[in-house]
Amino acid sequence: MQADPAGLLRIAWGSQPRSLAATQALFEQLLRQLQTTRWSRVLVNQVQMPPFSPAEQQWVATNWLPRAVAEGGYRHGAVLVSPTVLVRLATAYITTYVQGLPLVYRSFDSEADAVRWLLRQPATAA
């Protein structure tokens, strides 16, 4: 994870397998960064990422996302999408849970387009 001086956080998932505990640790670190910086924008690079497991999907969607919005001010997520269909489907499961939350996700094939969109969004939660 990286704090971009432009006022957004960046996550780049690698291609290595991961455990639920490792995923939870990364997302908890992201929540702490959102709270510390008071930023509301995150760029998520999933290009090389293996799909989320069902347990990861469930935890992120029902536990982490609501807390990230309520406690961290998370409002805008730009996702650099994987070419792998299973990764896209696993991510789509999670992003359907944003309905009813003040959070907007957009998917991109280009990092430049994703950053451009994020920078047009408010840097902090209103």
BELLIN-V610922 format. One record per residue. N is the residue number from 1. RES is the residue in one small letter. PHI is phi in radians with two decimals (none if undefined). PSI is psi in radians with two decimals (none if undefined). OMEGA is omega in radians with two decimals (NA if undefined). Layout:
<<N	RES	PHI	PSI	OMEGA> <N	RES	PHI	PSI	OMEGA>>
This chain:
<<1	m	none	2.53	-3.09> <2	q	-2.45	2.39	3.02> <3	a	-1.57	2.06	-3.13> <4	d	-1.51	2.30	-3.13> <5	p	-1.03	-0.29	3.11> <6	a	-1.27	-0.13	3.09> <7	g	1.73	0.64	3.05> <8	l	-2.53	2.76	3.09> <9	l	-1.77	2.54	-3.13> <10	r	-2.11	2.35	3.02> <11	i	-2.19	2.29	3.06> <12	a	-2.15	1.93	3.11> <13	w	-1.33	2.42	3.07> <14	g	-1.56	-3.13	-3.09> <15	s	-1.58	-0.10	-3.08> <16	q	-1.28	2.60	3.05> <17	p	-1.09	2.70	-3.13> <18	r	-2.49	2.79	3.10> <19	s	-1.68	2.87	3.03> <20	l	-1.02	-0.73	-3.13> <21	a	-1.08	-0.68	3.12> <22	a	-1.17	-0.70	3.11> <23	t	-1.13	-0.78	3.12> <24	q	-1.07	-0.72	-3.13> <25	a	-1.10	-0.74	3.13> <26	l	-1.13	-0.80	3.13> <27	f	-1.15	-0.63	3.09> <28	e	-1.16	-0.66	3.07> <29	q	-1.12	-0.71	3.09> <30	l	-1.07	-0.76	3.11> <31	l	-1.04	-0.77	3.12> <32	r	-1.09	-0.68	3.11> <33	q	-1.15	-0.71	3.08> <34	l	-1.04	-0.76	-3.14> <35	q	-1.17	-0.72	-3.10> <36	t	-1.20	-0.82	-3.09> <37	t	-1.42	-0.43	-3.04> <38	r	1.14	0.40	3.08> <39	w	-1.51	2.76	-3.10> <40	s	-2.09	0.05	-3.01> <41	r	-2.02	2.36	3.14> <42	v	-2.36	2.32	3.01> <43	l	-1.79	2.11	-3.09> <44	v	-2.00	2.02	3.12> <45	n	-1.70	1.91	-3.12> <46	q	-1.90	0.24	-3.02> <47	v	-0.99	-0.72	-3.09> <48	q	-1.79	0.01	-2.99> <49	m	-1.25	2.38	2.92> <50	p	-1.22	2.74	-3.12> <51	p	-1.06	2.62	2.98> <52	f	-1.13	2.48	3.04> <53	s	-1.29	2.85	3.06> <54	p	-0.97	-0.66	3.13> <55	a	-1.16	-0.71	3.10> <56	e	-1.12	-0.79	3.12> <57	q	-0.97	-0.86	-3.10> <58	q	-1.08	-0.82	-3.09> <59	w	-1.13	-0.82	-3.13> <60	v	-1.09	-0.82	-3.05> <61	a	-1.18	-0.77	-2.99> <62	t	-1.74	-0.32	-3.11> <63	n	-1.93	-1.07	-2.99> <64	w	-1.23	-0.84	-3.08> <65	l	-0.97	-0.88	3.13> <66	p	-1.04	-0.67	3.13> <67	r	-1.23	-0.68	-3.14> <68	a	-1.09	-0.65	3.11> <69	v	-1.25	-0.87	-3.05> <70	a	-1.27	-0.75	-3.02> <71	e	-1.72	-0.43	-3.05> <72	g	-1.93	-0.16	-3.13> <73	g	1.28	0.35	3.14> <74	y	-1.13	2.18	-3.08> <75	r	-2.29	-0.49	-3.07> <76	h	-2.41	2.18	3.10> <77	g	-2.16	2.18	3.04> <78	a	-1.86	2.16	-3.07> <79	v	-1.95	2.10	2.98> <80	l	-1.43	1.95	-2.93> <81	v	-1.41	2.61	3.09> <82	s	-1.38	2.60	3.02> <83	p	-1.30	-0.16	-3.10> <84	t	-1.49	2.17	-3.08> <85	v	-1.04	-0.72	-3.11> <86	l	-1.10	-0.60	3.10> <87	v	-1.18	-0.76	-3.14> <88	r	-1.08	-0.72	3.14> <89	l	-1.16	-0.74	3.13> <90	a	-1.11	-0.68	3.11> <91	t	-1.21	-0.69	3.12> <92	a	-1.06	-0.65	3.09> <93	y	-1.01	-0.80	-3.11> <94	i	-1.17	-0.80	-3.04> <95	t	-1.21	-0.32	3.06> <96	t	-1.20	-0.37	3.14> <97	y	-1.35	-0.11	3.12> <98	v	-1.35	-0.21	3.11> <99	q	-1.02	2.24	-3.10> <100	g	1.60	-0.21	3.07> <101	l	-1.79	2.60	3.10> <102	p	-1.38	1.10	-3.06> <103	l	-2.40	2.34	3.14> <104	v	-2.12	2.22	3.02> <105	y	-1.91	2.46	2.98> <106	r	-2.31	2.50	3.12> <107	s	-1.78	2.51	-3.10> <108	f	-2.46	2.66	3.01> <109	d	-1.72	-0.29	-3.07> <110	s	-2.09	2.26	3.10> <111	e	-1.11	-0.69	3.13> <112	a	-1.05	-0.74	3.12> <113	d	-1.15	-0.71	-3.14> <114	a	-1.11	-0.80	-3.14> <115	v	-1.14	-0.75	3.12> <116	r	-1.00	-0.78	3.12> <117	w	-1.13	-0.81	-3.13> <118	l	-1.04	-0.72	-3.10> <119	l	-1.21	-0.29	3.05> <120	r	-1.46	-0.15	-3.13> <121	q	-1.63	2.70	3.11> <122	p	-1.02	2.41	-3.09> <123	a	-1.24	-0.49	-3.12> <124	t	-2.22	2.74	3.13> <125	a	-1.19	2.47	3.14> <126	a	-1.42	none	NA>>
